[in-house]
Amino acid sequence: MSKKLCGVGCQLSKMIPEWAVQFNAAGCQSCKNKSIHMDKWGPDGCEQRREGIVAHLLEQGDELVKPLALLPESVKKAVAGRLLTIAIARAKEAEGPDLSALRK
C-alpha cells in the first residue's frame, strides 16, 4: 500500500492559516486547483513556475483578512516567495532522495 505524499501545493496549503483568509467559494476553488497542479508539477516544476505561482498567490489578496490585505505589495510578494521556498523544501524532503532523483 503506497502512502500519498504531500506535494508542494499540499505543503503550501498547510502553511496558510485559516484565520488569514476569508475565501468566497470561487477563490477557494481556485486555490484548490492551483494546489493540485503544484502537486503534479513537483518541486522542480514549481521552482520553474515560481513567478506564476507567486503571482497567483498575490492575485488572491482580496481574500486576505483586512490587516494582511493592507500590507505593501512588496511585503506580500516577499512572504509568498518565502512560503513557496519552504513548501518546495518540505515537499522534496517528503519525497526523499529516491523520488526526487526520478523526476529529473
Sequence and secondary structure as in RCSB ss.txt:
>XXXX:A:sequence
MSKKLCGVGCQLSKMIPEWAVQFNAAGCQSCKNKSIHMDKWGPDGCEQRREGIVAHLLEQGDELVKPLALLPESV
KKAVAGRLLTIAIARAKEAEGPDLSALRK
>XXXX:A:secstr
       HHHHHHHHS GGGB   HHHHHHHHHHHHHHHHHHHHHHHHTHHHHHHHHHHGGGGB HHHHTS HHH
HHHHHHHHHHHHHHHHHHHHHHHHHHHT 
